């Protein structure tokens, strides 16, 4: 008896003529995730990808890795069998023994893709159900609300038996949606925003702004930790760490206090855009958008007027996947993806440095541009870029 993993496509199955591009990317991402766990055979058939180990390995660990790959609707650990019904029944008895002894009710579902198999799906269900009832005295049939479902799939090359169908990460394969730059702070929102866009196929890079000595090394380590957690879903993430101290001090000294936050965010956008241009020019990627964790009305700098003024500082789209979400919804996702506990560590990031007591909630772009005219923006950007550090963040 050999154990395999059956992967069911979700949204990919609805694609048209370019479906193969999504499947190729999904397979590439899965291979990347499993490359250190062993050698595997991969085979697509009828919207199902079968992963078969070619050497002994821990399939539970393999399944855990599979669970974080975007583009997968569900996956199952299954026993592979030759297409002989007597053999199939015996393997079902052996493979599902531990699971079935813990259940009281069950039903059987069968799928016969190989029409040459002598039993039709209803016959497979009836005969397998009768066999399992005789083998497990604790079981009774409940076709409406069973404790478990025993599934039998008869495919072209083999039969597969399993009970648990586990939810996948969903979405579409990362890399199918292009490249994006995540502006990540040390808070709850931005890691969730990055994760949500990665789920929609965006391949991420990240930029973070530090302000030593106002921000500590622990605050930077916190952001690196957040990104390493995100790498569970996103593989490695190229990281740009920008020294923003000089910029913030200049804004504080030369611009109106109530406009500090919005001008700061605009300068972050300008620097991020410059980093993107440099990355694209060097041919490393083709970043076409920025991603932020802003939610409409959550704080003073995230009013509609403030966002309009922020967007005016850049010439590429800014994606805000959290824009209409409540804080509680964002927190729930952060807990699900395991970034919450790190996000709430009490280390200040540069966004909290020099924060005005009464920020402007309805800023006018003309007032902001007039205030910014006092700054040597090009020189400050150049100085910030020269101090920027670049490295890769990987899953711990």
C-alpha positions in Angstrom: 0.0 0.0 0.0 1.4 3.4 -1.0 0.2 6.7 0.4 -0.2 9.6 -2.0 -1.6 13.1 -1.9 -4.6 14.1 -4.1 -4.9 17.8 -4.7 -8.1 19.3 -6.0 -7.9 22.5 -8.0 -10.3 25.3 -7.1 -10.5 28.5 -9.1 -8.0 27.2 -11.6 -10.5 24.7 -12.9 -12.7 27.6 -14.1 -10.0 29.2 -16.3 -10.3 29.0 -20.0 -7.6 28.8 -22.6 -4.9 29.9 -20.2 -5.7 27.3 -17.6 -2.5 25.4 -18.3 -0.4 28.5 -17.3 -2.0 28.4 -13.9 -1.4 24.7 -13.5 2.2 25.0 -14.6 2.7 27.7 -12.0 0.9 25.7 -9.3 3.1 22.7 -10.0 6.2 24.8 -9.9 5.3 26.3 -6.6 4.5 22.9 -5.1 7.8 21.5 -6.3 9.6 24.5 -4.8 7.9 23.9 -1.4 8.7 20.2 -1.4 12.2 20.2 -2.8 13.9 19.4 0.5 11.4 16.7 1.6 12.2 14.0 -1.0 11.6 13.0 -4.6 8.1 12.8 -5.9 6.1 11.9 -9.1 3.6 14.5 -10.1 0.6 13.7 -12.4 -2.4 15.8 -13.5 -5.7 14.2 -14.4 -9.3 15.4 -14.3 -8.6 18.6 -12.3 -6.6 16.5 -9.7 -2.9 16.5 -9.1 -1.5 13.3 -7.7 1.7 13.5 -5.7 3.4 10.1 -5.2 6.6 9.7 -3.2 9.4 7.9 -4.9 11.2 7.3 -1.7 10.2 6.9 2.0 9.3 10.2 3.6 7.0 11.7 6.2 3.8 12.3 4.2 2.2 14.3 7.1 5.0 16.9 6.8 4.4 16.9 3.0 0.7 17.5 3.6 1.4 20.4 5.9 3.6 22.1 3.3 0.9 21.5 0.7 -1.7 23.2 2.9 0.0 26.6 2.5 0.3 26.6 -1.3 -2.1 29.0 -2.9 -4.2 27.7 -5.8 -5.3 24.5 -4.0 -9.0 24.1 -3.0 -8.5 20.9 -1.0 -6.1 18.0 -0.5 -6.2 14.5 0.9 -3.8 11.9 2.1 -5.0 8.7 0.3 -4.0 5.1 -0.2 -3.2 3.9 -3.7 -4.5 0.5 -4.9 -4.6 -1.6 -8.0 -8.0 -1.6 -9.6 -9.2 -4.8 -8.1 -12.3 -4.4 -5.9 -11.3 -7.1 -3.4 -7.9 -5.4 -3.0 -9.5 -2.0 -2.7 -11.7 -3.2 0.1 -8.8 -4.7 2.0 -6.7 -1.6 1.7 -9.7 0.6 2.8 -10.0 -1.6 5.9 -6.3 -1.3 6.7 -5.8 2.3 5.8 -8.9 3.8 7.4 -8.9 1.5 10.5 -7.8 4.1 13.0 -10.1 6.7 11.6 -13.2 4.5 11.3 -12.9 3.1 14.8 -13.4 6.6 16.2 -16.6 7.2 14.2 -20.2 6.1 14.7 -21.7 6.9 11.3 -20.4 7.0 7.7 -21.3 6.9 4.1 -19.4 6.0 1.0 -18.9 8.2 -2.1 -17.4 6.8 -5.2 -16.2 8.3 -8.4 -15.4 6.1 -11.4 -13.4 8.0 -14.0 -12.3 4.7 -15.6 -15.5 3.5 -17.2 -13.9 0.1 -17.9 -14.0 -0.7 -14.2 -16.7 -3.4 -13.8 -18.6 -1.8 -10.9 -20.5 1.5 -11.4 -20.4 4.2 -8.7 -23.6 3.2 -6.9 -22.4 -0.4 -6.8 -19.1 0.6 -5.4 -20.8 2.6 -2.7 -23.2 -0.2 -1.7 -20.6 -3.0 -1.7 -18.0 -0.9 0.1 -20.5 0.2 2.7 -21.7 -3.4 3.4 -18.0 -4.5 3.7 -17.1 -1.8 6.2 -20.2 -2.4 8.4 -19.2 -6.0 8.6 -15.6 -5.1 9.5 -16.4 -2.3 12.0 -19.1 -3.1 14.5 -19.2 0.5 15.7 -20.4 1.8 12.3 -23.8 2.5 10.9 -24.7 4.2 7.7 -26.0 7.8 7.7 -26.2 9.3 4.2 -27.4 12.7 5.4 -25.2 13.7 8.3 -22.4 11.1 8.7 -19.4 11.5 11.0 -17.1 10.7 8.1 -17.2 10.0 4.4 -15.2 7.2 2.9 -14.2 8.2 -0.7 -13.2 5.8 -3.4 -11.9 7.1 -6.7 -11.3 4.8 -9.7 -8.9 6.5 -12.0 -7.1 5.5 -15.2 -3.9 4.1 -13.5 -5.0 3.3 -10.0 -7.7 3.5 -7.4 -7.5 5.8 -4.4 -9.2 5.5 -0.9 -9.4 8.3 1.6 -11.7 9.8 4.2 -10.4 13.3 5.1 -10.7 16.1 2.5 -8.8 19.0 4.0 -9.2 22.7 2.9 -6.3 24.1 0.9 -5.1 27.7 1.0 -7.4 28.7 -1.9 -6.8 31.6 -4.2 -4.6 31.3 -7.3 -0.9 30.2 -7.6 1.5 32.9 -6.5 3.2 34.5 -9.4 0.2 34.4 -11.7 -0.9 37.9 -10.7 2.4 39.7 -11.3 4.8 41.3 -8.9 4.0 43.8 -6.1 5.8 45.8 -3.4 4.3 45.5 0.1 4.9 48.4 2.4 5.1 46.6 5.7 5.1 48.1 9.2 5.3 46.2 12.4 1.5 46.3 12.9 -1.3 43.9 12.4 -2.7 45.2 9.1 0.1 45.1 6.5 1.1 41.4 6.9 -2.5 40.5 6.4 -2.7 42.8 3.3 0.4 41.1 1.8 -1.0 37.6 2.5 -4.3 38.5 0.9 -2.6 39.8 -2.3 -0.3 36.7 -2.4 -3.4 34.6 -2.3 -4.5 36.4 -5.4 -1.3 35.4 -7.2 0.9 38.4 -6.5 4.6 37.7 -6.0 5.8 40.0 -3.2 8.8 42.1 -2.3 8.6 44.1 0.9 9.9 47.5 2.0 10.2 48.7 5.6 11.2 52.1 7.0 13.4 52.4 10.1 14.3 55.6 12.0 17.2 54.9 14.3 17.8 56.0 17.0 14.0 56.6 17.4 13.2 53.0 16.4 15.1 50.0 17.9 16.8 46.9 16.4 14.1 44.9 18.0 11.5 46.7 15.9 13.3 45.6 12.7 13.7 42.0 14.0 9.9 42.1 14.6 9.3 42.9 10.9 11.7 40.3 9.7 9.9 37.8 11.9 6.6 38.8 10.4 8.0 38.3 6.9 9.5 34.9 7.8 6.0 33.8 8.9 4.5 35.0 5.7 7.2 33.0 3.8 5.2 29.9 4.9 2.8 30.9 2.1 5.0 33.1 0.0 8.4 31.3 -0.2 11.3 33.8 0.2 10.5 37.5 0.1 13.1 40.1 -1.1 13.3 42.8 1.6 14.3 46.5 1.4 15.1 48.2 4.7 15.1 52.0 4.3 16.7 54.4 6.8 14.1 57.1 7.0 15.4 59.2 10.0 16.7 62.2 8.0 13.5 62.4 6.0 11.3 62.4 9.1 13.5 65.0 10.9 13.3 67.3 7.9 9.5 66.9 7.7 9.2 67.7 11.4 11.4 70.7 11.2 10.1 72.3 7.9 6.4 71.2 7.5 3.2 71.9 9.4 2.7 69.5 12.3 -0.8 68.5 11.3 0.4 67.4 7.9 3.3 65.4 9.1 1.7 62.0 8.8 0.4 62.5 5.3 3.6 64.0 4.0 5.5 61.1 5.6 3.4 58.5 3.8 3.7 60.3 0.5 7.5 60.2 0.9 7.4 56.5 1.7 5.5 56.1 -1.6 8.0 58.1 -3.5 11.0 56.1 -2.1 9.2 52.8 -2.6 8.5 53.7 -6.2 12.1 54.6 -6.8 13.1 51.2 -5.4 10.6 49.5 -7.7 12.0 51.4 -10.7 15.6 50.3 -9.8 14.5 46.7 -9.4 12.6 46.7 -12.7 15.5 48.4 -14.5 17.9 45.7 -13.3 15.6 43.0 -14.7 15.0 41.3 -11.4 11.2 41.6 -11.7 8.4 43.6 -13.2 6.7 45.2 -10.2 3.6 47.1 -11.2 1.9 47.9 -8.0 2.3 48.7 -4.3 0.3 47.1 -1.5 -0.6 48.7 1.9 -2.6 47.7 4.9 -4.8 50.7 5.0 -8.5 50.4 6.0 -10.8 53.3 5.3 -11.4 55.5 8.3 -9.3 53.3 10.7 -7.0 56.1 11.7 -6.7 59.8 10.7 -4.1 59.1 8.0 -6.5 56.6 6.4 -9.4 58.9 5.5 -10.5 59.0 1.9 -9.0 62.5 1.5 -5.6 61.3 3.0 -5.5 58.3 0.6 -6.2 60.5 -2.4 -3.3 62.8 -1.4 -1.1 59.8 -0.9 -1.9 58.3 -4.2 -1.1 61.6 -5.9 2.6 61.0 -4.9 3.0 58.0 -7.1 2.3 57.0 -10.7 1.4 53.3 -10.2 -1.7 51.7 -8.6 -1.8 51.2 -4.9 -3.7 48.0 -3.8 -5.5 48.2 -0.4 -7.1 44.8 0.1 -8.3 45.7 3.7 -10.0 48.9 2.6 -13.5 47.8 3.6 -12.7 45.5 6.5 -13.4 45.9 10.2 -10.4 45.7 12.6 -11.9 42.5 14.1 -11.9 40.9 10.7 -8.3 41.8 10.1 -7.3 40.5 13.5 -9.0 37.2 12.9 -7.1 36.7 9.6 -3.8 37.6 11.4 -4.5 34.9 14.0 -5.3 32.4 11.2 -2.0 33.1 9.4 -0.1 33.3 12.7 1.2 36.9 12.5 -0.9 38.3 15.3 1.2 37.5 18.3 4.3 39.0 16.6 2.4 42.0 15.4 1.3 43.0 18.9 4.9 43.0 20.3 5.4 46.5 21.8 8.2 47.7 19.6 7.5 51.1 17.9 7.9 51.5 14.2 8.7 54.7 12.3 5.1 55.5 11.7 4.6 56.3 15.4 7.6 58.6 15.5 6.7 62.3 15.7 3.0 61.5 15.3 1.0 64.7 15.7 -1.7 65.0 18.3 -4.2 66.4 15.8 -3.4 65.2 12.3 -5.3 66.6 9.4 -8.2 64.3 8.4 -9.3 66.3 5.3 -6.0 67.4 3.8 -5.9 69.4 0.6 -3.3 68.4 -2.0 -2.4 72.0 -2.7 -1.5 72.6 1.0 0.6 69.5 1.1 2.5 70.3 -2.1 3.2 73.8 -0.8 4.6 72.3 2.5 6.7 69.8 0.6 8.2 72.5 -1.5 10.4 73.4 1.5 12.0 69.9 1.4 14.9 68.8 -0.8 12.9 65.7 -1.8 15.3 64.4 -4.5 18.3 64.7 -2.3 16.6 63.1 0.7 15.4 60.2 -1.5 18.9 59.7 -2.8 20.4 59.7 0.7 17.7 57.2 1.9 18.4 54.9 -1.1 22.1 54.9 -0.4 21.5 53.7 3.1 18.9 51.1 2.1 19.8 47.5 2.8 18.5 44.6 0.7 18.4 40.9 1.6 16.1 37.9 1.3 13.8 36.8 4.1 13.1 33.0 4.3 10.8 30.8 6.3 12.4 29.9 9.6 
